[in-house]
Every structure is written in structure tokens, then in C-alpha cells.
Amino acid sequence: MLDLAKIKLIAQSYSPQELFAALVWQRRFNEFDGEEVITDLAKNSSLWASFMFTKPIFAPDENGLSFSGVIDTLLAMANYRPMPEN
């Protein structure tokens, strides 16, 4: 069951980028280690203004790119459950 008070507190306490970083932090698959990725991003913050884990999709917009895949990426990360080692 969802704890709405907890969700409200989290939403008010953290930026969308921090929430996304928390999802990335939890992920580990193949050679991808989310904790290492976020740690490296934090150590090298002078090299980036922000980050987004998605692939741009061509769309006929002003810049020729659309980030409509962000929702799909977030959903996949939120629903990911690691497979048992054996």
C-alpha cells in the first residue's frame, strides 16, 4: 500500500534528478553498476550540467530530438528486479 505522507515528503525533499539518481544507484546488471555511475558523476560534476539516462528519439520538433523515452526508462528502472545469482 502506498504511504501518501511518505511520498509527499520525498517529493518535497528531493529534486527529480535526485530521485532519478536514486533509481540509477539501485541498478546493477551486466557491467553496469549504478552506485559507481552516480558516484563518478558526483565526483566530476564540473563536467556536466545535468544528466539523463535515456536515448533521444528522432521526432519532428524544433531540435529534431524528443525525450519521450524518459518515461519508459524510468518505468523500466523502477520495475527492475535483479535475477537470483543461481
Residue frames as a rotation matrix with the C-alpha (Angstrom) as fourth column:
MET 1
0.578 0.816 0.000 0.00
0.816 -0.578 0.000 0.00
0.000 0.000 -1.000 0.00
LEU 2
-0.134 -0.619 0.774 1.22
0.566 -0.688 -0.453 3.48
0.813 0.378 0.443 -0.80
ASP 3
0.047 0.045 -0.998 2.08
0.926 -0.378 0.027 5.76
-0.376 -0.925 -0.060 2.09
LEU 4
0.520 0.258 0.815 0.95
0.700 -0.675 -0.233 9.13
0.490 0.691 -0.531 0.69
ALA 5
0.977 -0.198 -0.082 2.52
-0.096 -0.745 0.660 11.11
-0.192 -0.636 -0.747 3.52
LYS 6
0.212 -0.948 0.237 5.88
0.301 0.294 0.907 9.48
-0.930 -0.121 0.348 2.83
ILE 7
0.034 -0.134 0.990 5.54
0.998 0.065 -0.025 10.07
-0.061 0.989 0.136 -0.92
LYS 8
0.854 0.331 0.402 4.67
0.363 -0.932 -0.004 13.73
0.373 0.149 -0.916 -0.33
LEU 9
0.774 -0.618 -0.140 7.68
-0.133 -0.374 0.918 14.16
-0.620 -0.691 -0.372 1.96
ILE 10
-0.037 -0.799 0.601 10.00
0.646 0.439 0.624 12.52
-0.762 0.411 0.500 -0.58
ALA 11
0.257 0.227 0.939 8.58
0.939 -0.288 -0.188 14.62
0.228 0.930 -0.287 -3.43
GLN 12
0.966 0.139 0.220 9.05
0.085 -0.968 0.238 17.83
0.245 -0.211 -0.946 -1.44
SER 13
0.698 -0.716 0.027 12.53
-0.114 -0.074 0.991 16.87
-0.707 -0.694 -0.133 -0.23
TYR 14
-0.261 -0.832 0.489 14.22
0.344 0.393 0.853 15.74
-0.902 0.391 0.184 -3.45
SER 15
-0.161 0.114 -0.980 14.61
-0.799 -0.598 0.062 17.08
-0.579 0.793 0.187 -6.97
PRO 16
0.875 0.472 -0.107 13.58
-0.429 0.654 -0.623 14.93
-0.224 0.591 0.775 -9.95
GLN 17
0.322 -0.832 -0.452 17.30
-0.575 0.208 -0.792 14.48
0.753 0.514 -0.411 -10.74
GLU 18
-0.529 -0.493 0.691 17.96
-0.848 0.278 -0.451 13.19
0.030 -0.824 -0.565 -7.20
LEU 19
0.301 0.722 0.623 15.04
-0.625 0.643 -0.443 10.77
-0.721 -0.256 0.644 -7.48
PHE 20
0.884 -0.036 -0.467 16.29
-0.404 0.444 -0.800 9.55
0.236 0.895 0.378 -10.86
ALA 21
-0.108 -0.994 -0.009 19.82
-0.752 0.087 -0.653 9.21
0.650 -0.063 -0.757 -9.44
ALA 22
-0.264 0.086 0.961 18.41
-0.841 0.467 -0.273 7.07
-0.472 -0.880 -0.051 -6.61
LEU 23
0.804 0.571 0.166 16.84
-0.387 0.715 -0.582 4.72
-0.451 0.404 0.796 -9.19
VAL 24
0.588 -0.671 -0.451 20.12
-0.455 0.187 -0.871 4.52
0.669 0.717 -0.196 -11.11
TRP 25
-0.237 -0.711 0.662 22.02
-0.950 0.026 -0.312 3.88
0.204 -0.703 -0.681 -7.83
GLN 26
0.161 0.422 0.892 19.90
-0.690 0.694 -0.205 0.76
-0.706 -0.583 0.403 -7.20
ARG 27
0.920 0.316 -0.231 20.58
-0.375 0.538 -0.755 -0.83
-0.115 0.781 0.614 -10.59
ARG 28
-0.225 -0.964 0.143 23.27
-0.757 0.266 0.597 -3.40
-0.613 0.026 -0.790 -11.31
PHE 29
0.766 0.403 0.501 23.31
-0.005 0.783 -0.622 -5.61
-0.642 0.474 0.602 -14.38
ASN 30
0.778 -0.573 0.258 25.97
0.483 0.282 -0.829 -6.96
0.402 0.769 0.496 -16.76
GLU 31
-0.294 -0.947 -0.129 28.83
0.884 -0.218 -0.414 -4.48
0.365 -0.236 0.901 -16.32
PHE 32
-0.080 0.352 0.933 26.56
-0.030 -0.936 0.350 -1.62
0.996 0.000 0.086 -15.23
ASP 33
-0.329 -0.050 -0.943 26.99
0.922 0.199 -0.332 -0.58
0.204 -0.979 -0.020 -11.59
GLY 34
0.442 0.662 0.605 24.58
0.544 -0.734 0.407 2.23
0.714 0.149 -0.684 -10.73
GLU 35
0.850 -0.170 -0.499 26.31
0.411 -0.380 0.829 3.15
-0.331 -0.909 -0.253 -7.49
GLU 36
-0.177 -0.982 0.063 29.62
0.754 -0.094 0.650 3.56
-0.633 0.163 0.757 -9.34
VAL 37
-0.227 0.157 0.961 27.98
0.851 -0.447 0.274 5.63
0.473 0.881 -0.032 -12.10
ILE 38
0.760 0.595 0.260 26.34
0.385 -0.736 0.557 8.06
0.523 -0.324 -0.788 -9.66
THR 39
0.625 -0.621 -0.473 29.49
0.484 -0.168 0.859 8.27
-0.613 -0.766 0.196 -7.53
ASP 40
-0.395 -0.798 0.456 31.57
0.861 -0.149 0.486 9.10
-0.319 0.584 0.746 -10.62
LEU 41
0.117 0.515 0.849 29.01
0.700 -0.649 0.297 11.69
0.704 0.560 -0.437 -11.75
ALA 42
0.937 0.273 -0.217 29.13
0.339 -0.570 0.748 13.34
0.080 -0.775 -0.627 -8.31
LYS 43
0.279 -0.922 -0.267 32.95
0.600 -0.049 0.798 13.39
-0.749 -0.383 0.540 -8.30
ASN 44
-0.723 -0.568 0.394 33.05
0.631 -0.309 0.712 15.01
-0.283 0.763 0.581 -11.75
SER 45
0.246 0.951 -0.187 30.19
0.786 -0.308 -0.536 17.47
-0.568 -0.015 -0.823 -11.53
SER 46
-0.055 -0.321 -0.946 32.25
-0.232 -0.917 0.325 20.15
-0.971 0.237 -0.024 -13.29
LEU 47
-0.927 -0.367 0.083 32.00
-0.041 0.318 0.947 18.07
-0.374 0.874 -0.310 -16.48
TRP 48
-0.595 0.779 0.197 28.20
0.655 0.328 0.680 18.14
0.465 0.534 -0.706 -16.71
ALA 49
-0.747 0.447 0.493 25.25
-0.528 -0.849 -0.030 20.43
0.405 -0.283 0.869 -16.08
SER 50
0.119 0.765 0.633 22.74
-0.864 0.394 -0.314 17.59
-0.490 -0.509 0.708 -15.59
PHE 51
-0.912 -0.397 -0.099 22.29
-0.393 0.784 0.480 14.00
-0.114 0.477 -0.871 -16.64
MET 52
0.227 0.972 0.059 19.52
-0.868 0.230 -0.440 11.89
-0.441 0.048 0.896 -18.10
PHE 53
-0.749 -0.460 0.477 19.66
-0.258 0.865 0.430 8.17
-0.611 0.199 -0.766 -18.79
THR 54
0.423 0.825 0.376 17.69
0.164 0.338 -0.927 7.77
-0.891 0.454 0.007 -21.97
LYS 55
-0.618 -0.580 0.531 18.25
0.640 0.021 0.768 7.75
-0.456 0.814 0.359 -25.67
PRO 56
-0.401 0.492 -0.773 16.99
-0.468 -0.835 -0.289 10.66
-0.788 0.246 0.565 -27.73
ILE 57
-0.182 0.474 0.862 14.38
0.727 0.655 -0.206 9.63
-0.662 0.589 -0.464 -30.31
PHE 58
-0.979 -0.141 0.144 14.07
0.202 -0.670 0.715 11.49
-0.004 0.729 0.684 -33.61
ALA 59
0.005 0.996 -0.085 10.88
0.884 -0.044 -0.465 13.50
-0.467 -0.073 -0.881 -33.74
PRO 60
-0.179 -0.054 0.982 9.81
0.775 -0.623 0.107 16.42
0.606 0.780 0.154 -35.89
ASP 61
0.713 0.347 -0.609 10.32
0.660 -0.626 0.416 19.04
-0.237 -0.699 -0.675 -33.20
GLU 62
0.961 -0.269 -0.062 12.34
-0.276 -0.933 -0.230 22.25
0.004 0.238 -0.971 -33.20
ASN 63
0.166 -0.964 0.207 15.59
-0.874 -0.047 0.484 20.46
-0.457 -0.262 -0.850 -32.21
GLY 64
0.084 -0.076 -0.994 14.93
-0.769 0.630 -0.113 17.22
0.634 0.773 -0.006 -34.07
LEU 65
-0.773 -0.363 -0.521 15.02
0.041 0.791 -0.611 15.25
0.634 -0.493 -0.596 -30.83
SER 66
0.298 0.860 0.415 12.42
-0.622 -0.154 0.767 14.10
0.724 -0.487 0.489 -28.37
PHE 67
-0.791 -0.583 0.185 12.97
-0.500 0.442 -0.745 12.62
0.353 -0.682 -0.641 -24.94
SER 68
0.234 0.971 0.053 9.73
-0.881 0.188 0.434 10.69
0.412 -0.148 0.899 -24.89
GLY 69
0.196 -0.229 -0.953 11.72
0.061 0.973 -0.221 7.60
0.979 -0.015 0.205 -23.89
VAL 70
-0.642 -0.479 0.599 12.33
-0.510 -0.317 -0.800 9.07
0.573 -0.819 -0.041 -20.43
ILE 71
0.140 0.785 0.603 9.07
-0.989 0.140 0.048 7.70
-0.047 -0.603 0.796 -19.04
ASP 72
0.810 0.129 -0.572 9.77
-0.279 0.943 -0.182 4.24
0.516 0.307 0.799 -20.47
THR 73
-0.168 -0.961 -0.220 13.28
-0.002 0.223 -0.975 4.32
0.986 -0.164 -0.039 -18.99
LEU 74
-0.549 0.011 0.835 12.01
-0.783 -0.354 -0.511 5.41
0.290 -0.935 0.203 -15.56
LEU 75
0.524 0.826 0.208 9.32
-0.852 0.504 0.142 2.72
0.013 -0.251 0.968 -15.56
ALA 76
0.607 -0.361 -0.707 11.78
-0.050 0.871 -0.488 0.03
0.793 0.332 0.511 -16.57
MET 77
-0.500 -0.857 0.126 14.21
-0.148 -0.059 -0.987 1.08
0.853 -0.512 -0.097 -13.84
ALA 78
-0.342 0.439 0.831 11.51
-0.933 -0.264 -0.244 1.33
0.112 -0.859 0.500 -11.18
ASN 79
0.683 0.726 0.086 10.15
-0.729 0.684 0.016 -2.12
-0.048 -0.073 0.996 -12.05
TYR 80
0.133 -0.722 -0.679 13.50
-0.486 0.549 -0.680 -3.87
0.864 0.420 -0.278 -12.46
ARG 81
0.758 0.002 0.653 14.11
-0.597 0.407 0.692 -6.74
-0.264 -0.913 0.310 -10.06
PRO 82
-0.215 -0.929 -0.301 17.51
-0.976 0.216 0.031 -8.43
0.036 0.300 -0.953 -10.13
MET 83
0.582 0.329 -0.744 17.58
-0.410 0.909 0.081 -12.11
0.702 0.257 0.664 -11.02
PRO 84
0.836 -0.321 0.445 18.89
-0.317 0.381 0.869 -14.51
-0.449 -0.867 0.217 -8.37
GLU 85
0.003 -0.950 -0.313 22.53
-0.951 -0.099 0.294 -15.47
-0.310 0.296 -0.903 -8.88
ASN 86
-0.879 -0.342 0.333 21.67
-0.259 0.927 0.270 -19.18
-0.401 0.151 -0.903 -9.21
